[in-house]
Amino acid sequence: MLNNGPPGALGLAQVSGWMTEDCFVKALEHFVIHVRPSKENPALILMDNHTAHVNLRVVEFARQNSIIIVTFPPHCSHKLQPLDITAYGPFKTKYRTAMNEWMLTNPGKTVTIYQIGQFVKEAYLSAFSPPNITQGFLKT
């Protein structure tokens, strides 16, 4: 699934297409490996209140690994969620552009799950830049 994807990326998938508690805990484990939060230097995660994100297993894992979780109230992303403001929009646009370019250079072929990694890599590296992320926090 991660052919030509971003370095160090974690691939998770569910038949339903929705985030699950198990997938989210795996994502948190991956986060801890790369961020290495500690009691002296805890990590802050800002997220929505989806049931896969807010449950006993997640809260206990976060506490054990020096992760502080702050959740946003529903229906306020346009005001409070920094990445919604400055990163996700450009990411979606760049993702569509990468996919369209692939389709133009591969006429007659169908996009499969195996191309998604390269589309994400191209879009992620430009949309999730430190200036874009910083701008999101300034605007919110």
C-alpha positions in Angstrom: 0.0 0.0 0.0 2.9 2.4 0.6 4.7 2.1 -2.7 6.7 5.3 -3.2 5.0 6.8 -0.1 6.4 9.2 2.4 9.4 7.9 4.3 8.4 6.4 7.7 4.7 6.4 6.8 2.4 3.9 8.5 -0.3 2.3 6.3 -3.6 1.4 8.1 -6.8 0.3 6.4 -10.2 -0.9 7.4 -12.9 -2.5 5.2 -15.4 0.1 6.3 -13.0 3.0 5.4 -13.5 4.5 8.9 -11.0 5.0 11.7 -11.3 2.4 14.4 -10.0 2.2 18.0 -7.4 -0.5 17.0 -6.1 1.6 14.1 -5.9 4.7 16.1 -3.9 3.0 18.9 -1.5 1.7 16.2 -1.2 5.2 14.9 -0.4 6.4 18.4 2.2 3.7 18.8 3.8 4.9 15.6 3.6 8.5 16.8 5.4 7.6 20.1 8.3 5.8 18.2 8.9 8.9 16.1 8.2 11.7 18.5 9.5 10.1 21.7 7.4 12.0 24.2 8.5 11.9 27.8 7.4 13.3 31.2 9.9 16.1 30.7 8.9 16.7 27.2 5.3 15.6 26.6 3.6 15.7 23.2 0.3 17.5 22.5 -2.2 16.0 20.1 -5.2 18.1 19.0 -8.1 16.2 17.5 -11.8 15.8 17.1 -14.1 13.8 19.4 -14.5 10.8 17.1 -15.2 7.6 19.2 -12.1 5.9 17.8 -10.1 8.8 19.3 -11.7 9.2 22.6 -12.1 6.0 24.6 -10.5 4.4 27.7 -7.8 2.5 25.8 -6.6 5.6 24.0 -6.6 7.8 27.1 -4.7 5.2 29.1 -2.1 4.8 26.3 -1.7 8.5 26.1 -1.2 8.9 29.8 1.4 6.0 29.9 3.3 7.7 27.0 3.3 11.3 28.0 0.8 12.4 25.4 -1.6 15.2 26.2 -4.9 15.0 24.2 -7.0 18.0 23.6 -10.2 17.5 21.7 -12.3 20.1 19.8 -16.0 20.5 20.2 -18.0 19.3 17.2 -18.8 21.6 14.2 -16.1 24.1 14.9 -13.3 23.1 12.5 -13.6 26.4 10.6 -12.6 28.2 13.8 -10.5 25.9 15.9 -8.8 23.2 13.8 -5.5 24.6 12.5 -4.8 22.0 9.9 -8.3 22.2 8.4 -7.6 25.9 7.8 -4.2 25.8 6.0 -3.0 22.2 5.3 -5.9 19.9 4.4 -7.2 22.0 1.6 -3.8 22.3 -0.2 -3.2 18.6 0.5 -6.4 17.6 -1.2 -5.7 19.8 -4.2 -2.1 18.6 -4.6 -3.3 15.0 -4.2 -5.9 15.4 -7.0 -3.2 17.0 -9.2 -0.8 14.1 -8.6 -3.5 11.5 -9.3 -4.6 13.4 -12.5 -1.0 13.6 -13.7 -0.6 9.8 -13.1 -3.7 9.1 -15.1 -2.6 11.3 -18.0 0.8 9.5 -18.1 -0.8 6.0 -17.7 -3.8 6.1 -20.1 -6.1 3.1 -19.8 -4.8 2.1 -16.4 -6.9 2.1 -13.3 -5.7 3.8 -10.1 -5.4 1.2 -7.3 -4.5 1.3 -3.7 -0.9 0.8 -4.7 -0.6 4.2 -6.3 -2.0 6.1 -3.4 1.3 6.2 -1.5 3.0 8.2 -4.2 0.1 10.6 -4.6 0.1 11.2 -0.8 3.9 11.7 -0.8 3.8 14.4 -3.4 0.9 16.2 -1.7 2.1 15.8 1.9 5.5 17.1 1.3 4.2 20.4 0.0 1.0 20.9 1.9 2.3 20.0 5.4 5.2 22.4 5.4 6.1 24.2 8.6 5.0 27.6 7.2 1.5 26.1 6.3 1.1 24.5 9.7 2.3 27.6 11.6 -0.1 29.8 9.5 -3.0 27.5 10.6 -2.2 28.1 14.3 -2.0 31.8 13.7 -5.3 31.9 11.9 -7.2 29.8 14.5 
